[in-house]
Amino acid sequence: MEEFKINNLKVTYNPEQVLFTPENSPVVKKKVEAANEMLRKTGLPKFKYVVEK
Amino acid sequence: MQLATYEVVTNKTEQFNFISVGKNGNIQKVILFSTTAMKDLYNLTLCDIENGILDDLSISNNGDTEKILATVAQCVYSFTNNHLEASVYAEGSSHARTRLYQMGLNKYYDEINFHFDIFGYKNEDWHPFEKNTNYDAFLVRRK
């Protein structure tokens, strides 16, 4: 298995890892439906957050 | 962010598995970035895995909240490194979990804010995130 680092996160690549999707997981489906409901109401934030530096 | 994080296992950039190690033992967890109905908007989910089933309501109380939040934060960095246009939406599975996300954003606001635009959802609209304000959900995207 391949290992690599992103910032200080150590990541191992495993092609055998089980994937969870809305189709095979009620929890994921519920979460995505909640996000879609939020989108239906508001869409994404339209403004750019201006940061003072 | 130089906080301790768990090592994660992935087979693509959208899902990261790790094992929480604490006072209640070893607990399998997964962080998922799921596509939604809107292009470039992904939903963040943090769940326990029990017998191959995801559970977003379990309270593991493993004494490693800071390390888990740091791991989630690093996974958001990793994910958005590969999806620069992505916005990531996060809503806790309970009020307590939403508060937990909020505490993490409050505590590490300066560092997160340096890399991300942060928004909070309340009163059915988005607002620029402000510390010490209660929100129902959060959204971040790379600056």
N, CA and C atoms of all chains as a GROMACS GRO file, in nm:
protein
  588
    1MET      N    1   0.084  -0.119   0.000
    1MET     CA    2   0.000   0.000   0.000
    1MET      C    3   0.087   0.125   0.000
    2GLU      N    4   0.042   0.224  -0.068
    2GLU     CA    5   0.116   0.349  -0.081
    2GLU      C    6   0.086   0.440   0.037
    3GLU      N    7   0.190   0.502   0.090
    3GLU     CA    8   0.169   0.598   0.198
    3GLU      C    9   0.218   0.736   0.153
    4PHE      N   10   0.150   0.838   0.193
    4PHE     CA   11   0.195   0.973   0.160
    4PHE      C   12   0.146   1.067   0.268
    5LYS      N   13   0.194   1.190   0.268
    5LYS     CA   14   0.154   1.287   0.369
    5LYS      C   15   0.094   1.410   0.303
    6ILE      N   16  -0.011   1.462   0.363
    6ILE     CA   17  -0.070   1.588   0.319
    6ILE      C   18  -0.068   1.678   0.441
    7ASN      N   19   0.003   1.789   0.432
    7ASN     CA   20   0.030   1.870   0.550
    7ASN      C   21   0.088   1.776   0.656
    8ASN      N   22   0.027   1.768   0.775
    8ASN     CA   23   0.080   1.670   0.870
    8ASN      C   24  -0.012   1.550   0.885
    9LEU      N   25  -0.096   1.528   0.785
    9LEU     CA   26  -0.187   1.414   0.786
    9LEU      C   27  -0.122   1.296   0.714
   10LYS      N   28  -0.102   1.187   0.785
   10LYS     CA   29  -0.043   1.069   0.723
   10LYS      C   30  -0.155   0.987   0.660
   11VAL      N   31  -0.140   0.962   0.531
   11VAL     CA   32  -0.246   0.896   0.455
   11VAL      C   33  -0.194   0.766   0.395
   12THR      N   34  -0.270   0.660   0.410
   12THR     CA   35  -0.238   0.532   0.346
   12THR      C   36  -0.343   0.505   0.240
   13TYR      N   37  -0.297   0.473   0.121
   13TYR     CA   38  -0.388   0.441   0.013
   13TYR      C   39  -0.419   0.292   0.014
   14ASN      N   40  -0.545   0.258   0.025
   14ASN     CA   41  -0.588   0.118   0.028
   14ASN      C   42  -0.702   0.098  -0.070
   15PRO      N   43  -0.675   0.037  -0.185
   15PRO     CA   44  -0.780   0.021  -0.286
   15PRO      C   45  -0.893  -0.071  -0.242
   16GLU      N   46  -0.873  -0.145  -0.131
   16GLU     CA   47  -0.976  -0.237  -0.084
   16GLU      C   48  -1.076  -0.171   0.012
   17GLN      N   49  -1.052  -0.046   0.047
   17GLN     CA   50  -1.139   0.017   0.146
   17GLN      C   51  -1.284   0.024   0.096
   18VAL      N   52  -1.376  -0.008   0.186
   18VAL     CA   53  -1.519  -0.004   0.151
   18VAL      C   54  -1.561   0.142   0.134
   19LEU      N   55  -1.636   0.170   0.029
   19LEU     CA   56  -1.689   0.304   0.008
   19LEU      C   57  -1.832   0.311   0.057
   20PHE      N   58  -1.866   0.419   0.124
   20PHE     CA   59  -2.002   0.441   0.169
   20PHE      C   60  -2.064   0.549   0.080
   21THR      N   61  -2.180   0.521   0.028
   21THR     CA   62  -2.246   0.615  -0.062
   21THR      C   63  -2.391   0.632  -0.018
   22PRO      N   64  -2.461   0.734  -0.071
   22PRO     CA   65  -2.604   0.747  -0.038
   22PRO      C   66  -2.683   0.622  -0.076
   23GLU      N   67  -2.633   0.550  -0.176
   23GLU     CA   68  -2.706   0.431  -0.222
   23GLU      C   69  -2.692   0.314  -0.124
   24ASN      N   70  -2.580   0.306  -0.056
   24ASN     CA   71  -2.561   0.190   0.032
   24ASN      C   72  -2.559   0.228   0.181
   25SER      N   73  -2.585   0.354   0.212
   25SER     CA   74  -2.582   0.393   0.353
   25SER      C   75  -2.695   0.491   0.384
   26PRO      N   76  -2.793   0.453   0.465
   26PRO     CA   77  -2.901   0.546   0.502
   26PRO      C   78  -2.850   0.672   0.568
   27VAL      N   79  -2.743   0.662   0.646
   27VAL     CA   80  -2.690   0.781   0.714
   27VAL      C   81  -2.639   0.883   0.612
   28VAL      N   82  -2.564   0.835   0.514
   28VAL     CA   83  -2.511   0.927   0.412
   28VAL      C   84  -2.627   0.987   0.333
   29LYS      N   85  -2.725   0.903   0.301
   29LYS     CA   86  -2.841   0.951   0.225
   29LYS      C   87  -2.913   1.062   0.302
   30LYS      N   88  -2.932   1.041   0.433
   30LYS     CA   89  -3.000   1.140   0.516
   30LYS      C   90  -2.921   1.272   0.520
   31LYS      N   91  -2.788   1.260   0.532
   31LYS     CA   92  -2.703   1.380   0.538
   31LYS      C   93  -2.710   1.458   0.407
   32VAL      N   94  -2.702   1.388   0.296
   32VAL     CA   95  -2.704   1.455   0.166
   32VAL      C   96  -2.840   1.520   0.143
   33GLU      N   97  -2.947   1.452   0.185
   33GLU     CA   98  -3.080   1.511   0.171
   33GLU      C   99  -3.092   1.640   0.253
   34ALA      N  100  -3.031   1.641   0.372
   34ALA     CA  101  -3.034   1.761   0.455
   34ALA      C  102  -2.958   1.875   0.387
   35ALA      N  103  -2.843   1.843   0.327
   35ALA     CA  104  -2.765   1.945   0.255
   35ALA      C  105  -2.842   1.996   0.136
   36ASN      N  106  -2.910   1.906   0.065
   36ASN     CA  107  -2.988   1.948  -0.052
   36ASN      C  108  -3.106   2.036  -0.010
   37GLU      N  109  -3.164   2.006   0.104
   37GLU     CA  110  -3.275   2.088   0.154
   37GLU      C  111  -3.226   2.230   0.186
   38MET      N  112  -3.107   2.239   0.247
   38MET     CA  113  -3.048   2.369   0.274
   38MET      C  114  -3.024   2.444   0.142
   39LEU      N  115  -2.974   2.371   0.042
   39LEU     CA  116  -2.947   2.434  -0.087
   39LEU      C  117  -3.075   2.484  -0.152
   40ARG      N  118  -3.181   2.406  -0.136
   40ARG     CA  119  -3.309   2.444  -0.196
   40ARG      C  120  -3.355   2.578  -0.136
   41LYS      N  121  -3.329   2.598  -0.009
   41LYS     CA  122  -3.372   2.721   0.058
   41LYS      C  123  -3.283   2.840   0.022
   42THR      N  124  -3.154   2.819   0.017
   42THR     CA  125  -3.062   2.934   0.012
   42THR      C  126  -2.962   2.933  -0.103
   43GLY      N  127  -2.927   2.818  -0.156
   43GLY     CA  128  -2.813   2.810  -0.245
   43GLY      C  129  -2.686   2.833  -0.167
   44LEU      N  130  -2.577   2.848  -0.238
   44LEU     CA  131  -2.449   2.874  -0.172
   44LEU      C  132  -2.442   3.022  -0.134
   45PRO      N  133  -2.359   3.056  -0.036
   45PRO     CA  134  -2.338   3.198  -0.004
   45PRO      C  135  -2.293   3.273  -0.128
   46LYS      N  136  -2.353   3.388  -0.152
   46LYS     CA  137  -2.326   3.461  -0.277
   46LYS      C  138  -2.212   3.561  -0.262
   47PHE      N  139  -2.179   3.593  -0.139
   47PHE     CA  140  -2.082   3.700  -0.121
   47PHE      C  141  -1.945   3.643  -0.082
   48LYS      N  142  -1.844   3.721  -0.111
   48LYS     CA  143  -1.708   3.684  -0.075
   48LYS      C  144  -1.679   3.741   0.062
   49TYR      N  145  -1.626   3.659   0.146
   49TYR     CA  146  -1.593   3.705   0.281
   49TYR      C  147  -1.463   3.783   0.274
   50VAL      N  148  -1.471   3.914   0.299
   50VAL     CA  149  -1.352   3.998   0.289
   50VAL      C  150  -1.276   3.992   0.421
   51VAL      N  151  -1.150   3.957   0.412
   51VAL     CA  152  -1.069   3.940   0.532
   51VAL      C  153  -0.971   4.054   0.544
   52GLU      N  154  -0.968   4.117   0.658
   52GLU     CA  155  -0.868   4.221   0.682
   52GLU      C  156  -0.738   4.155   0.722
   53LYS      N  157  -0.629   4.192   0.654
   53LYS     CA  158  -0.499   4.130   0.686
   53LYS      C  159  -0.401   4.236   0.729
   54MET      N  160  -0.163   2.370   1.052
   54MET     CA  161  -0.214   2.326   1.182
   54MET      C  162  -0.127   2.211   1.233
   55GLN      N  163  -0.066   2.227   1.346
   55GLN     CA  164   0.031   2.130   1.393
   55GLN      C  165  -0.024   2.042   1.506
   56LEU      N  166  -0.154   2.030   1.517
   56LEU     CA  167  -0.213   1.945   1.619
   56LEU      C  168  -0.195   1.799   1.582
   57ALA      N  169  -0.196   1.714   1.684
   57ALA     CA  170  -0.186   1.570   1.657
   57ALA      C  171  -0.310   1.524   1.581
   58THR      N  172  -0.288   1.439   1.481
   58THR     CA  173  -0.399   1.384   1.404
   58THR      C  174  -0.383   1.233   1.395
   59TYR      N  175  -0.491   1.165   1.363
   59TYR     CA  176  -0.484   1.022   1.338
   59TYR      C  177  -0.436   0.995   1.196
   60GLU      N  178  -0.370   0.883   1.175
   60GLU     CA  179  -0.339   0.840   1.040
   60GLU      C  180  -0.469   0.794   0.974
   61VAL      N  181  -0.485   0.828   0.850
   61VAL     CA  182  -0.609   0.791   0.781
   61VAL      C  183  -0.579   0.696   0.665
   62VAL      N  184  -0.679   0.619   0.628
   62VAL     CA  185  -0.670   0.527   0.515
   62VAL      C  186  -0.776   0.567   0.415
   63THR      N  187  -0.739   0.572   0.288
   63THR     CA  188  -0.834   0.612   0.186
   63THR      C  189  -0.813   0.530   0.060
   64ASN      N  190  -0.916   0.520  -0.023
   64ASN     CA  191  -0.895   0.464  -0.156
   64ASN      C  192  -0.936   0.563  -0.264
   65LYS      N  193  -0.975   0.679  -0.219
   65LYS     CA  194  -0.999   0.790  -0.309
   65LYS      C  195  -1.000   0.915  -0.222
   66THR      N  196  -1.017   1.029  -0.286
   66THR     CA  197  -1.001   1.151  -0.208
   66THR      C  198  -1.126   1.189  -0.130
   67GLU      N  199  -1.233   1.112  -0.145
   67GLU     CA  200  -1.360   1.153  -0.082
   67GLU      C  201  -1.389   1.084   0.050
   68GLN      N  202  -1.314   0.980   0.086
   68GLN     CA  203  -1.345   0.909   0.210
   68GLN      C  204  -1.216   0.873   0.283
   69PHE      N  205  -1.217   0.899   0.414
   69PHE     CA  206  -1.098   0.875   0.495
   69PHE      C  207  -1.138   0.794   0.619
   70ASN      N  208  -1.075   0.682   0.639
   70ASN     CA  209  -1.102   0.600   0.758
   70ASN      C  210  -0.989   0.618   0.859
   71PHE      N  211  -1.024   0.614   0.986
   71PHE     CA  212  -0.922   0.613   1.089
   71PHE      C  213  -0.976   0.545   1.214
   72ILE      N  214  -0.888   0.517   1.308
   72ILE     CA  215  -0.929   0.452   1.432
   72ILE      C  216  -0.902   0.546   1.548
   73SER      N  217  -1.009   0.580   1.618
   73SER     CA  218  -0.998   0.659   1.741
   73SER      C  219  -0.949   0.568   1.853
   74VAL      N  220  -0.843   0.613   1.920
   74VAL     CA  221  -0.786   0.533   2.029
   74VAL      C  222  -0.800   0.613   2.158
   75GLY      N  223  -0.873   0.558   2.256
   75GLY     CA  224  -0.894   0.632   2.379
   75GLY      C  225  -0.938   0.544   2.493
   76LYS      N  226  -0.998   0.609   2.591
   76LYS     CA  227  -1.030   0.540   2.716
   76LYS      C  228  -1.135   0.431   2.698
   77ASN      N  229  -1.214   0.439   2.591
   77ASN     CA  230  -1.314   0.336   2.566
   77ASN      C  231  -1.273   0.238   2.457
   78GLY      N  232  -1.143   0.240   2.424
   78GLY     CA  233  -1.093   0.142   2.327
   78GLY      C  234  -1.071   0.200   2.190
   79ASN      N  235  -1.068   0.112   2.090
   79ASN     CA  236  -1.045   0.151   1.952
   79ASN      C  237  -1.179   0.157   1.878
   80ILE      N  238  -1.206   0.271   1.817
   80ILE     CA  239  -1.335   0.292   1.752
   80ILE      C  240  -1.311   0.333   1.607
   81GLN      N  241  -1.366   0.256   1.515
   81GLN     CA  242  -1.350   0.286   1.374
   81GLN      C  243  -1.435   0.405   1.335
   82LYS      N  244  -1.376   0.499   1.265
   82LYS     CA  245  -1.449   0.617   1.220
   82LYS      C  246  -1.422   0.643   1.073
   83VAL      N  247  -1.513   0.715   1.011
   83VAL     CA  248  -1.494   0.752   0.871
   83VAL      C  249  -1.540   0.896   0.850
   84ILE      N  250  -1.465   0.965   0.766
   84ILE     CA  251  -1.499   1.101   0.724
   84ILE      C  252  -1.532   1.094   0.575
   85LEU      N  253  -1.650   1.140   0.538
   85LEU     CA  254  -1.694   1.131   0.399
   85LEU      C  255  -1.725   1.269   0.343
   86PHE      N  256  -1.691   1.288   0.217
   86PHE     CA  257  -1.730   1.407   0.143
   86PHE      C  258  -1.820   1.360   0.030
   87SER      N  259  -1.951   1.383   0.047
   87SER     CA  260  -2.048   1.330  -0.049
   87SER      C  261  -2.093   1.439  -0.144
   88THR      N  262  -2.114   1.403  -0.271
   88THR     CA  263  -2.166   1.499  -0.367
   88THR      C  264  -2.312   1.530  -0.333
   89THR      N  265  -2.357   1.648  -0.374
   89THR     CA  266  -2.495   1.690  -0.349
   89THR      C  267  -2.558   1.730  -0.482
   90ALA      N  268  -2.677   1.789  -0.472
   90ALA     CA  269  -2.748   1.829  -0.594
   90ALA      C  270  -2.681   1.949  -0.661
   91MET      N  271  -2.595   2.019  -0.589
   91MET     CA  272  -2.528   2.137  -0.646
   91MET      C  273  -2.383   2.105  -0.678
   92LYS      N  274  -2.342   2.143  -0.798
   92LYS     CA  275  -2.204   2.121  -0.840
   92LYS      C  276  -2.108   2.188  -0.741
   93ASP      N  277  -2.004   2.118  -0.707
   93ASP     CA  278  -1.896   2.170  -0.622
   93ASP      C  279  -1.938   2.188  -0.476
   94LEU      N  280  -2.056   2.142  -0.436
   94LEU     CA  281  -2.091   2.143  -0.294
   94LEU      C  282  -2.088   1.999  -0.243
   95TYR      N  283  -2.012   1.977  -0.140
   95TYR     CA  284  -1.997   1.844  -0.082
   95TYR      C  285  -2.043   1.848   0.064
   96ASN      N  286  -2.103   1.739   0.106
   96ASN     CA  287  -2.149   1.727   0.243
   96ASN      C  288  -2.047   1.648   0.324
   97LEU      N  289  -2.008   1.705   0.435
   97LEU     CA  290  -1.912   1.638   0.524
   97LEU      C  291  -1.988   1.554   0.627
   98THR      N  292  -1.949   1.429   0.640
   98THR     CA  293  -2.009   1.341   0.741
   98THR      C  294  -1.897   1.277   0.822
   99LEU      N  295  -1.913   1.275   0.952
   99LEU     CA  296  -1.821   1.203   1.041
   99LEU      C  297  -1.904   1.098   1.115
  100CYS      N  298  -1.868   0.972   1.098
  100CYS     CA  299  -1.947   0.864   1.156
  100CYS      C  300  -1.858   0.759   1.221
  101ASP      N  301  -1.917   0.686   1.314
  101ASP     CA  302  -1.856   0.561   1.360
  101ASP      C  303  -1.897   0.450   1.264
  102ILE      N  304  -1.813   0.348   1.254
  102ILE     CA  305  -1.849   0.229   1.176
  102ILE      C  306  -1.865   0.114   1.273
  103GLU      N  307  -1.986   0.060   1.278
  103GLU     CA  308  -2.011  -0.055   1.366
  103GLU      C  309  -2.068  -0.168   1.283
  104ASN      N  310  -1.992  -0.278   1.278
  104ASN     CA  311  -2.032  -0.395   1.197
  104ASN      C  312  -2.059  -0.356   1.052
  105GLY      N  313  -1.977  -0.267   1.001
  105GLY     CA  314  -1.990  -0.227   0.861
  105GLY      C  315  -2.101  -0.127   0.834
  106ILE      N  316  -2.171  -0.084   0.941
  106ILE     CA  317  -2.282   0.010   0.926
  106ILE      C  318  -2.238   0.145   0.983
  107LEU      N  319  -2.274   0.253   0.914
  107LEU     CA  320  -2.240   0.387   0.964
  107LEU      C  321  -2.340   0.431   1.071
  108ASP      N  322  -2.288   0.493   1.177
  108ASP     CA  323  -2.372   0.544   1.285
  108ASP      C  324  -2.326   0.685   1.317
  109ASP      N  325  -2.411   0.783   1.290
  109ASP     CA  326  -2.372   0.922   1.315
  109ASP      C  327  -2.428   0.974   1.447
  110LEU      N  328  -2.490   0.886   1.525
  110LEU     CA  329  -2.548   0.930   1.653
  110LEU      C  330  -2.476   0.871   1.774
  111SER      N  331  -2.384   0.780   1.751
  111SER     CA  332  -2.316   0.718   1.864
  111SER      C  333  -2.230   0.822   1.936
  112ILE      N  334  -2.220   0.805   2.066
  112ILE     CA  335  -2.138   0.894   2.148
  112ILE      C  336  -2.025   0.810   2.204
  113SER      N  337  -1.909   0.820   2.139
  113SER     CA  338  -1.799   0.731   2.177
  113SER      C  339  -1.730   0.778   2.304
  114ASN      N  340  -1.731   0.909   2.331
  114ASN     CA  341  -1.674   0.962   2.455
  114ASN      C  342  -1.538   0.899   2.482
  115ASN      N  343  -1.452   0.905   2.380
  115ASN     CA  344  -1.325   0.834   2.389
  115ASN      C  345  -1.211   0.922   2.441
  116GLY      N  346  -1.244   1.046   2.476
  116GLY     CA  347  -1.143   1.134   2.534
  116GLY      C  348  -1.044   1.190   2.434
  117ASP      N  349  -1.079   1.186   2.304
  117ASP     CA  350  -0.985   1.232   2.201
  117ASP      C  351  -1.051   1.331   2.105
  118THR      N  352  -1.145   1.409   2.156
  118THR     CA  353  -1.220   1.501   2.071
  118THR      C  354  -1.129   1.594   1.991
  119GLU      N  355  -1.028   1.650   2.058
  119GLU     CA  356  -0.938   1.745   1.991
  119GLU      C  357  -0.867   1.678   1.873
  120LYS      N  358  -0.822   1.555   1.895
  120LYS     CA  359  -0.748   1.484   1.789
  120LYS      C  360  -0.840   1.449   1.673
  121ILE      N  361  -0.965   1.415   1.704
  121ILE     CA  362  -1.062   1.384   1.598
  121ILE      C  363  -1.092   1.510   1.517
  122LEU      N  364  -1.117   1.622   1.586
  122LEU     CA  365  -1.146   1.746   1.515
  122LEU      C  366  -1.027   1.788   1.428
  123ALA      N  367  -0.906   1.771   1.480
  123ALA     CA  368  -0.786   1.805   1.402
  123ALA      C  369  -0.776   1.714   1.279
  124THR      N  370  -0.813   1.588   1.295
  124THR     CA  371  -0.809   1.495   1.182
  124THR      C  372  -0.913   1.536   1.078
  125VAL      N  373  -1.032   1.573   1.123
  125VAL     CA  374  -1.135   1.620   1.029
  125VAL      C  375  -1.084   1.743   0.955
  126ALA      N  376  -1.024   1.837   1.029
  126ALA     CA  377  -0.974   1.960   0.967
  126ALA      C  378  -0.869   1.928   0.861
  127GLN      N  379  -0.777   1.836   0.892
  127GLN     CA  380  -0.673   1.801   0.795
  127GLN      C  381  -0.733   1.732   0.674
  128CYS      N  382  -0.839   1.653   0.695
  128CYS     CA  383  -0.904   1.588   0.581
  128CYS      C  384  -0.973   1.692   0.492
  129VAL      N  385  -1.027   1.797   0.553
  129VAL     CA  386  -1.087   1.904   0.473
  129VAL      C  387  -0.977   1.972   0.389
  130TYR      N  388  -0.861   1.996   0.451
  130TYR     CA  389  -0.748   2.051   0.373
  130TYR      C  390  -0.714   1.957   0.257
  131SER      N  391  -0.700   1.831   0.288
  131SER     CA  392  -0.663   1.732   0.187
  131SER      C  393  -0.765   1.728   0.074
  132PHE      N  394  -0.892   1.720   0.113
  132PHE     CA  395  -0.998   1.712   0.013
  132PHE      C  396  -0.999   1.835  -0.076
  133THR      N  397  -0.989   1.953  -0.015
  133THR     CA  398  -0.997   2.076  -0.094
  133THR      C  399  -0.868   2.102  -0.173
  134ASN      N  400  -0.758   2.037  -0.133
  134ASN     CA  401  -0.639   2.042  -0.218
  134ASN      C  402  -0.668   1.977  -0.352
  135ASN      N  403  -0.749   1.872  -0.351
  135ASN     CA  404  -0.782   1.800  -0.474
  135ASN      C  405  -0.907   1.853  -0.541
  136HIS      N  406  -0.984   1.934  -0.469
  136HIS     CA  407  -1.108   1.991  -0.523
  136HIS      C  408  -1.110   2.139  -0.486
  137LEU      N  409  -1.030   2.216  -0.557
  137LEU     CA  410  -1.010   2.356  -0.518
  137LEU      C  411  -1.137   2.439  -0.524
  138GLU      N  412  -1.231   2.400  -0.608
  138GLU     CA  413  -1.355   2.476  -0.622
  138GLU      C  414  -1.463   2.430  -0.525
  139ALA      N  415  -1.432   2.330  -0.444
  139ALA     CA  416  -1.535   2.270  -0.359
  139ALA      C  417  -1.574   2.361  -0.243
  140SER      N  418  -1.702   2.360  -0.211
  140SER     CA  419  -1.751   2.411  -0.084
  140SER      C  420  -1.790   2.289  -0.002
  141VAL      N  421  -1.758   2.293   0.127
  141VAL     CA  422  -1.787   2.179   0.214
  141VAL      C  423  -1.888   2.221   0.319
  142TYR      N  424  -1.999   2.149   0.322
  142TYR     CA  425  -2.111   2.177   0.414
  142TYR      C  426  -2.104   2.079   0.530
  143ALA      N  427  -2.118   2.128   0.652
  143ALA     CA  428  -2.115   2.041   0.769
  143ALA      C  429  -2.227   2.079   0.864
  144GLU      N  430  -2.303   1.978   0.901
  144GLU     CA  431  -2.411   1.996   0.998
  144GLU      C  432  -2.403   1.878   1.093
  145GLY      N  433  -2.400   1.903   1.222
  145GLY     CA  434  -2.392   1.792   1.316
  145GLY      C  435  -2.518   1.708   1.314
  146SER      N  436  -2.504   1.582   1.353
  146SER     CA  437  -2.622   1.494   1.358
  146SER      C  438  -2.708   1.527   1.479
  147SER      N  439  -2.658   1.611   1.566
  147SER     CA  440  -2.734   1.656   1.682
  147SER      C  441  -2.688   1.798   1.715
  148HIS      N  442  -2.764   1.863   1.800
  148HIS     CA  443  -2.726   1.999   1.839
  148HIS      C  444  -2.588   1.998   1.906
  149ALA      N  445  -2.563   1.895   1.986
  149ALA     CA  446  -2.434   1.886   2.056
  149ALA      C  447  -2.319   1.872   1.957
  150ARG      N  448  -2.340   1.795   1.851
  150ARG     CA  449  -2.232   1.778   1.753
  150ARG      C  450  -2.210   1.905   1.672
  151THR      N  451  -2.319   1.974   1.642
  151THR     CA  452  -2.302   2.101   1.570
  151THR      C  453  -2.223   2.198   1.657
  152ARG      N  454  -2.253   2.198   1.786
  152ARG     CA  455  -2.179   2.283   1.880
  152ARG      C  456  -2.031   2.243   1.884
  153LEU      N  457  -2.006   2.114   1.873
  153LEU     CA  458  -1.868   2.066   1.874
  153LEU      C  459  -1.791   2.122   1.754
  154TYR      N  460  -1.852   2.116   1.636
  154TYR     CA  461  -1.789   2.174   1.517
  154TYR      C  462  -1.764   2.323   1.541
  155GLN      N  463  -1.863   2.389   1.602
  155GLN     CA  464  -1.852   2.532   1.624
  155GLN      C  465  -1.737   2.564   1.720
  156MET      N  466  -1.723   2.482   1.823
  156MET     CA  467  -1.613   2.503   1.917
  156MET      C  468  -1.478   2.490   1.846
  157GLY      N  469  -1.468   2.392   1.756
  157GLY     CA  470  -1.343   2.375   1.680
  157GLY      C  471  -1.315   2.495   1.592
  158LEU      N  472  -1.419   2.546   1.524
  158LEU     CA  473  -1.401   2.663   1.439
  158LEU      C  474  -1.365   2.786   1.521
  159ASN      N  475  -1.428   2.800   1.638
  159ASN     CA  476  -1.395   2.914   1.725
  159ASN      C  477  -1.250   2.907   1.770
  160LYS      N  478  -1.209   2.790   1.812
  160LYS     CA  479  -1.078   2.776   1.873
  160LYS      C  480  -0.965   2.797   1.773
  161TYR      N  481  -0.986   2.748   1.650
  161TYR     CA  482  -0.879   2.757   1.550
  161TYR      C  483  -0.917   2.851   1.436
  162TYR      N  484  -0.999   2.950   1.473
  162TYR     CA  485  -1.054   3.040   1.372
  162TYR      C  486  -0.945   3.107   1.289
  163ASP      N  487  -0.843   3.163   1.353
  163ASP     CA  488  -0.743   3.241   1.279
  163ASP      C  489  -0.676   3.158   1.172
  164GLU      N  490  -0.638   3.036   1.206
  164GLU     CA  491  -0.568   2.951   1.109
  164GLU      C  492  -0.663   2.904   0.999
  165ILE      N  493  -0.784   2.865   1.037
  165ILE     CA  494  -0.881   2.820   0.937
  165ILE      C  495  -0.917   2.936   0.845
  166ASN      N  496  -0.940   3.052   0.905
  166ASN     CA  497  -0.981   3.170   0.829
  166ASN      C  498  -0.872   3.216   0.732
  167PHE      N  499  -0.749   3.183   0.760
  167PHE     CA  500  -0.639   3.220   0.670
  167PHE      C  501  -0.652   3.146   0.536
  168HIS      N  502  -0.702   3.025   0.541
  168HIS     CA  503  -0.708   2.942   0.420
  168HIS      C  504  -0.848   2.931   0.360
  169PHE      N  505  -0.951   2.954   0.444
  169PHE     CA  506  -1.088   2.927   0.400
  169PHE      C  507  -1.178   3.047   0.425
  170ASP      N  508  -1.278   3.063   0.338
  170ASP     CA  509  -1.394   3.144   0.371
  170ASP      C  510  -1.484   3.055   0.456
  171ILE      N  511  -1.535   3.111   0.565
  171ILE     CA  512  -1.618   3.034   0.657
  171ILE      C  513  -1.754   3.101   0.669
  172PHE      N  514  -1.859   3.022   0.654
  172PHE     CA  515  -1.995   3.075   0.666
  172PHE      C  516  -2.072   2.994   0.769
  173GLY      N  517  -2.167   3.060   0.834
  173GLY     CA  518  -2.256   2.992   0.926
  173GLY      C  519  -2.400   3.006   0.879
  174TYR      N  520  -2.479   2.903   0.901
  174TYR     CA  521  -2.619   2.901   0.856
  174TYR      C  522  -2.710   2.921   0.977
  175LYS      N  523  -2.791   3.026   0.974
  175LYS     CA  524  -2.890   3.047   1.080
  175LYS      C  525  -3.004   3.131   1.023
  176ASN      N  526  -3.120   3.119   1.079
  176ASN     CA  527  -3.238   3.191   1.030
  176ASN      C  528  -3.257   3.172   0.880
  177GLU      N  529  -3.228   3.049   0.835
  177GLU     CA  530  -3.248   3.009   0.696
  177GLU      C  531  -3.169   3.093   0.596
  178ASP      N  532  -3.050   3.138   0.638
  178ASP     CA  533  -2.963   3.207   0.543
  178ASP      C  534  -2.818   3.193   0.588
  179TRP      N  535  -2.727   3.223   0.496
  179TRP     CA  536  -2.584   3.217   0.526
  179TRP      C  537  -2.531   3.352   0.571
  180HIS      N  538  -2.437   3.347   0.664
  180HIS     CA  539  -2.373   3.467   0.716
  180HIS      C  540  -2.223   3.439   0.728
  181PRO      N  541  -2.140   3.542   0.713
  181PRO     CA  542  -1.998   3.521   0.743
  181PRO      C  543  -1.984   3.473   0.887
  182PHE      N  544  -1.903   3.372   0.904
  182PHE     CA  545  -1.890   3.312   1.038
  182PHE      C  546  -1.833   3.413   1.136
  183GLU      N  547  -1.897   3.422   1.251
  183GLU     CA  548  -1.845   3.505   1.360
  183GLU      C  549  -1.827   3.418   1.482
  184LYS      N  550  -1.716   3.439   1.548
  184LYS     CA  551  -1.690   3.361   1.670
  184LYS      C  552  -1.799   3.388   1.773
  185ASN      N  553  -1.825   3.286   1.852
  185ASN     CA  554  -1.920   3.296   1.964
  185ASN      C  555  -2.062   3.327   1.920
  186THR      N  556  -2.094   3.287   1.798
  186THR     CA  557  -2.232   3.295   1.749
  186THR      C  558  -2.279   3.152   1.721
  187ASN      N  559  -2.401   3.121   1.758
  187ASN     CA  560  -2.453   2.986   1.734
  187ASN      C  561  -2.510   2.974   1.592
  188TYR      N  562  -2.470   2.867   1.524
  188TYR     CA  563  -2.520   2.840   1.389
  188TYR      C  564  -2.577   2.699   1.384
  189ASP      N  565  -2.658   2.676   1.279
  189ASP     CA  566  -2.717   2.544   1.260
  189ASP      C  567  -2.630   2.455   1.171
  190ALA      N  568  -2.546   2.518   1.090
  190ALA     CA  569  -2.460   2.444   0.998
  190ALA      C  570  -2.346   2.536   0.954
  191PHE      N  571  -2.249   2.478   0.886
  191PHE     CA  572  -2.131   2.554   0.847
  191PHE      C  573  -2.093   2.520   0.702
  192LEU      N  574  -2.026   2.616   0.641
  192LEU     CA  575  -1.977   2.591   0.506
  192LEU      C  576  -1.840   2.657   0.492
  193VAL      N  577  -1.746   2.584   0.436
  193VAL     CA  578  -1.613   2.641   0.414
  193VAL      C  579  -1.573   2.620   0.268
  194ARG      N  580  -1.494   2.712   0.216
  194ARG     CA  581  -1.436   2.694   0.084
  194ARG      C  582  -1.302   2.764   0.080
  195ARG      N  583  -1.212   2.714  -0.002
  195ARG     CA  584  -1.076   2.767  -0.006
  195ARG      C  585  -1.075   2.908  -0.060
  196LYS      N  586  -0.989   2.991  -0.002
  196LYS     CA  587  -0.976   3.128  -0.052
  196LYS      C  588  -0.895   3.129  -0.180
   0.00000   0.00000   0.00000
